[in-house]
Amino acid sequence: MDALKRAAALAAVDQVESGMVVGLGSGTTAAFAIQALGERVRQGRLRIVGVPTSYDTRTLAKACGIPLCDTIDIDRIDITIDGADEVDPAGNLIKGGGGAHVMEKLVAALARRFIVIVDESKLVPILGGRNYPVPVEVIAPALPFVTRCVQELGGKATIRNGSGKLGPVISDLGHPIVNVDFGPIADPLRLSRQLDSIPGVVGHGLFIGMCDQVIVGRSPAESPKVEVRPFPRTVRYSGGEWL
């Protein structure tokens, strides 16, 4: 799968121009894009500023020689490149397998163009159809309340635990994450709005109507093909339409 991820990443990086502010996603597929951007920066082929979405992304981007700034310093990004855990035929996403979905959503929302890069295994006919959970980041005092609310919405909630530590995973922003298995999600927009309305929820991993383009790396691995899928973005938080 690495060859397919790399092919998708390189196709996205080819759209980056000198002078751009570039949102840098998190995860294994985004890492290929960061490495390719760094190589072009070191070669003098690109002059960019990156905006990282996680500590891991920040560390990798610095190691690759990409100058960085933070979201607190800017109000707009030219292009954001990130991966996804699931992509449906309408370009809606589940993200947050790495726990960085709150910052990923902010950096995607700031971008004039949001490009999603995936290998073909991430394409699904319906979000949640493979029982992939929706991550929900929660302030700790609200955990019991939020758990009850998502269960009333039909979800099976489990506090995310990780290897190498006792207790729950804590996000880069300092909050626990609840994995919620809703099964196949018939109306992802409605569910997204319902989750947004729960007090105590910091953010969740449903990205609805946010991407402009999905780039898919397809088999064979020895000579991967790239499929580019444009989408009519329906959410623009800076001067455009809100869902």
C-alpha positions as MATLAB code, in Angstrom:
seq = 'MDALKRAAALAAVDQVESGMVVGLGSGTTAAFAIQALGERVRQGRLRIVGVPTSYDTRTLAKACGIPLCDTIDIDRIDITIDGADEVDPAGNLIKGGGGAHVMEKLVAALARRFIVIVDESKLVPILGGRNYPVPVEVIAPALPFVTRCVQELGGKATIRNGSGKLGPVISDLGHPIVNVDFGPIADPLRLSRQLDSIPGVVGHGLFIGMCDQVIVGRSPAESPKVEVRPFPRTVRYSGGEWL';
ca = [
       0.000    0.000    0.000;
       2.936    2.361    0.521;
       3.436    2.679   -3.240;
      -0.208    3.661   -3.704;
      -0.060    6.178   -0.857;
       3.132    7.684   -2.257;
       1.647    8.009   -5.746;
      -1.385    9.881   -4.396;
       0.832   12.094   -2.242;
       3.102   13.059   -5.131;
       0.121   13.966   -7.301;
      -1.088   16.331   -4.569;
       2.359   17.846   -4.019;
       2.557   18.642   -7.742;
      -0.262   21.143   -7.137;
       1.720   23.133   -4.564;
       3.347   26.337   -5.820;
       6.038   28.586   -4.360;
       4.740   31.217   -1.992;
       1.916   29.050   -0.690;
       0.927   28.405    2.906;
       0.369   24.642    3.027;
      -1.649   22.702    5.581;
       0.191   19.516    6.515;
      -1.985   16.590    7.518;
      -1.191   13.730    9.869;
      -0.800   10.005    9.293;
       1.151    7.684    7.048;
      -0.174    8.976    3.706;
       0.300   12.625    4.631;
       3.853   11.773    5.690;
       4.724   10.909    2.080;
       3.488   14.348    1.007;
       5.504   16.080    3.732;
       8.659   14.232    2.731;
       8.162   15.141   -0.936;
       7.529   18.791   -0.059;
      10.645   18.836    2.110;
      12.760   17.443   -0.690;
      11.594   20.185   -3.052;
      12.199   22.846   -0.405;
      15.760   21.606    0.181;
      16.415   21.558   -3.556;
      15.241   25.160   -3.859;
      12.316   24.176   -6.076;
       9.660   25.319   -3.588;
       9.322   28.153   -1.119;
       6.453   27.416    1.242;
       5.334   27.701    4.842;
       3.727   24.640    6.409;
       0.959   24.510    9.014;
       1.139   21.230   10.984;
      -1.881   19.382   12.356;
      -0.120   17.356   15.068;
       3.080   17.043   17.063;
       4.175   14.163   14.827;
       3.607   16.237   11.713;
       5.504   19.157   13.198;
       8.484   16.929   14.038;
       8.560   15.363   10.572;
       8.163   18.671    8.749;
      10.986   20.286   10.740;
      13.223   17.303   10.012;
      12.409   17.719    6.310;
      13.394   21.406    6.383;
       9.930   22.914    5.909;
       9.444   26.330    7.582;
       6.413   26.257    9.879;
       3.806   28.520   11.427;
       0.783   27.855   13.642;
      -2.925   28.367   13.065;
      -2.953   31.057   15.741;
      -0.732   33.162   13.458;
      -2.873   32.979   10.284;
      -6.471   33.113    9.127;
      -6.118   31.421    5.745;
      -4.215   28.568    4.082;
      -3.741   28.148    0.333;
      -3.878   24.359    0.171;
      -4.157   21.554    2.726;
      -3.089   17.986    1.976;
      -4.251   15.213    4.298;
      -5.285   11.577    4.335;
      -8.523    9.912    5.451;
      -9.656    6.666    7.026;
     -12.796    6.345    4.899;
     -14.044    8.224    1.807;
     -17.582    7.806    0.463;
     -18.739    8.464   -3.141;
     -19.768   12.035   -2.235;
     -16.318   12.880   -0.871;
     -17.384   12.769    2.771;
     -14.773   11.451    5.170;
     -14.109    9.743    8.445;
     -10.803   10.958    9.852;
      -9.063   10.770   13.190;
      -7.539    7.329   13.391;
      -4.438    9.075   14.682;
      -6.384   11.303   17.057;
      -5.566   14.598   15.304;
      -8.992   15.195   13.741;
      -9.802   18.438   15.583;
      -6.697   20.213   14.307;
      -7.045   18.482   10.939;
     -10.556   19.877   10.566;
      -9.406   23.378   11.512;
      -6.533   23.303    9.014;
      -8.867   21.919    6.327;
     -11.425   24.656    7.048;
      -8.759   27.354    6.762;
      -7.734   26.141    3.311;
      -8.850   27.589    0.012;
      -8.366   24.041   -1.348;
      -8.493   20.822    0.653;
      -6.971   17.800   -1.098;
      -7.452   14.320    0.369;
      -4.945   11.606   -0.531;
      -5.731    7.914   -0.025;
      -4.986    4.461   -1.339;
      -7.880    2.578   -2.885;
      -8.598    0.573    0.284;
     -10.022    3.729    1.919;
     -12.893    4.040   -0.587;
     -16.214    2.851    0.830;
     -19.797    2.845   -0.479;
     -21.070    4.234    2.837;
     -19.248    5.743    5.819;
     -19.056    3.365    8.770;
     -19.980    0.397    6.598;
     -16.852   -1.405    7.711;
     -17.698   -0.612   11.331;
     -15.009    2.063   11.372;
     -15.639    4.213   14.459;
     -16.157    7.962   14.444;
     -13.652    9.541   16.867;
     -15.181   12.127   19.174;
     -12.860   14.340   21.222;
     -14.416   15.334   24.535;
     -13.565   17.503   27.521;
     -12.973   15.094   30.392;
     -15.802   16.327   32.680;
     -18.314   15.603   29.907;
     -17.306   11.989   29.228;
     -20.311   10.304   30.915;
     -22.764   12.793   29.402;
     -21.330   12.576   25.884;
     -21.188    8.781   26.100;
     -24.898    8.672   26.964;
     -25.749   11.118   24.170;
     -23.952    9.186   21.434;
     -25.484    5.936   22.648;
     -28.927    7.569   22.316;
     -27.940    8.392   18.732;
     -27.356    4.680   18.122;
     -23.590    4.564   18.638;
     -21.514    2.138   20.637;
     -19.001    4.252   22.583;
     -15.569    3.137   23.786;
     -12.939    5.394   25.330;
      -9.840    5.094   23.173;
      -6.892    3.450   24.893;
      -3.414    3.169   23.432;
      -0.417    0.938   23.799;
       2.482    2.081   25.930;
       0.420    3.815   28.613;
      -2.271    3.093   31.141;
      -5.621    4.767   30.700;
      -7.152    6.722   27.835;
      -5.393    8.264   24.865;
      -5.076   12.026   25.337;
      -5.072   14.178   22.212;
      -2.470   16.828   21.412;
      -5.022   19.342   22.697;
      -5.280   17.552   26.041;
      -8.603   15.731   25.745;
      -9.716   12.081   25.797;
     -11.152   10.537   22.634;
     -14.241    8.361   22.437;
     -14.482    5.929   19.512;
     -18.120    5.637   18.497;
     -19.252    2.801   16.237;
     -22.459    3.872   14.487;
     -22.331    1.123   11.880;
     -23.296    2.242    8.355;
     -24.136    5.962    8.495;
     -27.177    6.619    6.320;
     -27.142   10.404    6.797;
     -23.628   11.613    7.676;
     -24.597   15.312    7.505;
     -27.367   14.842   10.073;
     -25.100   12.835   12.361;
     -22.357   15.458   12.042;
     -24.773   18.183   13.111;
     -26.040   16.075   16.009;
     -22.511   15.492   17.301;
     -21.668   19.171   16.904;
     -24.633   20.083   19.094;
     -23.612   17.970   22.126;
     -22.128   20.108   24.928;
     -18.664   18.868   25.860;
     -17.739   17.675   22.370;
     -14.587   19.412   21.162;
     -14.776   17.920   17.690;
     -15.403   14.721   15.757;
     -14.051   12.851   12.761;
     -16.888   13.328   10.281;
     -15.734   15.712    7.532;
     -18.818   16.494    5.473;
     -18.675   18.502    2.251;
     -15.215   19.843    3.042;
     -12.874   18.449    0.400;
     -12.281   19.854   -3.062;
     -10.460   16.856   -4.445;
      -9.715   13.238   -3.566;
      -6.627   11.668   -5.108;
      -6.649    7.861   -5.063;
      -3.615    5.655   -5.523;
      -4.682    2.493   -7.337;
      -3.077   -0.900   -8.013;
      -0.805   -2.388   -9.154;
       1.792   -1.427   -6.579;
       4.624   -1.964   -9.086;
       3.137    0.701  -11.348;
       0.444    2.562   -9.405;
      -2.206    4.620  -11.135;
      -3.624    7.866   -9.784;
      -7.306    8.744   -9.979;
      -8.308   12.355   -9.308;
     -11.875   12.933   -8.117;
     -13.057   16.564   -7.934;
     -15.929   17.453   -5.620;
     -18.132   20.545   -5.293;
     -17.113   21.729   -1.849;
     -20.235   22.710    0.088;
     -18.633   24.054    3.260;
     -16.406   27.120    3.155;
     -15.893   28.754    6.481;
     -14.245   31.905    5.122;
     -16.664   33.898    3.048;
     -18.620   30.984    1.606;
     -21.572   28.834    2.501;
     -22.174   27.013    5.728;
     -24.085   23.756    5.853;
];
